[in-house]
Amino acid sequence: MDPEDDPLAKIFVPPSATGKLVQIPKELHSFCERGPFRKCSACSVDLLNGCTYEIQKVYRDREVIFEMALCMTCGEGLSKEFSEESMEALKGFLLSSFRPSEDSCYCHFCGYPRPLTTGYTLVGTCRSQSLLMPALVLCQACGEKLQNRLSRKTREAQDDFIRQNFPGVPADLDMSPVLGGF
């Protein structure tokens, strides 16, 4: 699809529209590494070599319970495991609910204040050490709505991905991650 014809492209506005690069905020740094993510969580490719990647951090009660950085190759590989039904559901969710804003104090889908949520997912699209667009906030309730729209096949692909790449994550942990969705 031509990027100019993509309706999703119109809702994402790069923070660097002024031409200035925006550093990745500390809240998107790795809790485990105590600094910026350096390697893809799945394939260990160097993320500081200019590749595009996505960071996802899941918070519950202000604590990080899951974090990852996926290079575009791994993210695209995971999304190929998603059913067509799930991809349409994801696109529909974004088009109907996304509220563009550079303010990360509110859920970008329902507007609920982040400090009042019991949990949320923070997503950033990056290149090297720069944020390419404002970080997205998805509150736990919206994350659950999104997960409920996904097919069983897609949820199983997400579960398999987590088991293969994050063996310490308990199987029964309900964190409603986005995983390759944005």
Secondary structure as UniProt FT lines:
FT   HELIX           3..5
FT   HELIX           7..10
FT   TURN            15..18
FT   STRAND          22..23
FT   HELIX           26..28
FT   TURN            31..34
FT   TURN            41..43
FT   HELIX           47..49
FT   STRAND          52..60
FT   TURN            61..62
FT   STRAND          63..71
FT   HELIX           72..79
FT   TURN            80..81
FT   HELIX           84..97
FT   TURN            104..105
FT   TURN            108..110
FT   HELIX           114..116
FT   STRAND          119..127
FT   TURN            128..129
FT   STRAND          130..131
FT   STRAND          136..139
FT   HELIX           140..149
FT   HELIX           152..165
FT   TURN            167..168
FT   TURN            171..172
//
